[in-house]
Every structure is written in C-alpha cells, then in structure tokens.
Amino acid sequence: MLDAFAGLEQELIVFSNSFKEETKLKKQLDAAIQANMHRERDLEWAESCIQRIEETNWQQDEENQLTEEHNLLTHAQERIEKIGTLTEELAVASPQIKRLSHLLDTLLKFDHQLVPIAEIFKSASLEIEEVEAQLQSYLGKCETDPERLAAVEQRIAAIDQLKRRFGASWEEVEKQKIKCSRQIE
C-alpha cells in the first residue's frame, strides 16, 4: 500500500520480474556448474581407467602363458626330483634291457620266428635310451627361480586387479578402455 501511495507499483513489478529472472538464471548457473563438475569427475575417472589399463599393458594371451609359467615355477622342485628319479631308474634299467636284448638275439640262432619280437624289443630298448637322454636334457633345463616366480605372481596380481575393476576377461577390459576413450572425446 505504501508503494501504491508513492507511485512505485510499476517499479515494484519490474523489480519482482527482475528478481524472478535472476533466481531462474542463478538456478541455471548452479545446474551448469554441477553438470560441469560431474563431467570433470567423469573425465578424470575415464582418464585414470585408461592410464591403469595402459600401464598394465595386458596382452591378449598373456594370462594363459603366465598361468602355465607359474605352474611350472611353483612345481619346479617337485619336477626336478621326479625327473631325477626317472633318469636314475632308467640308468639302472638300461643295462638290464641291453642284456635281455642280447639274450634274445642269441635265441635267434635257434628260432627265426623270434625275429619280429627281437626287432620290437630292440626298438623298445632304443626308445627307452632316447627317453632317458631326453629326460636328462630336460632336467638340465629345469631350475627353480624364486625371482621369476615373484615377478610372474606380481604380473598375475596386476591382471587380476584389472579384471576386478574393469571386466572378467581381456576383451571386457579392452571394451572398457574404448568406452573410456570415447567418454573423453
């Protein structure tokens, strides 16, 4: 009523409209700031995902290779012991097998029907000698390597972290990397 008396009704309407417009613009600005903050957070997250995936540099068939190598390294001592036992036993058996082969050869003078059996026995004897030689060679290559085992376990752990965070397989992790790249663009 005082405004009407002073003739300020028009100014009051303009002021009221201006205040409403200012309030509306302030809400729009706050929403834009919030959206920008969310976008920046999403970009930071996407960049950190890409960085983590690229730092790990997981190759497609690497997990299977690491698992196989881990298995060999973990059981290296057991393999060495068992192959050692095999080669020792074959070294003991080889002279006996040769003696038996010679005995069979002497029987060939009396019975030629034993020729095919003697040939099979001689072939088996040679195969056993080859197995012994191959096992000796393999045994020479077997070694325990605690440092390599630790490195393989660390690599497997890094891949497991990626899988827990981005997907259960190499393909899923790569899809996540592509998704994050697109989000940044």
Number of C-alpha atoms within 10 A of each C-alpha: 8 8 11 10 8 8 11 13 14 11 11 13 11 12 12 12 12 12 12 12 12 12 12 12 12 12 12 12 12 12 12 12 12 12 12 12 12 12 14 13 12 15 17 13 15 21 17 13 20 20 13 15 19 12 10 14 11 18 9 11 9 14 17 11 11 16 14 12 16 19 12 17 21 15 12 15 15 13 17 18 11 12 18 15 12 16 18 13 12 19 15 11 14 16 12 12 19 16 12 16 20 13 12 18 18 11 15 14 10 9 9 11 10 14 15 10 14 20 14 12 18 19 13 14 18 15 12 17 18 12 15 20 15 13 17 16 11 12 17 10 9 15 13 16 12 11 9 13 18 13 12 18 16 12 17 19 12 17 23 16 15 20 15 11 12 18 16 14 16 19 11 13 22 18 14 19 21 14 13 19 15 10 14 15 6
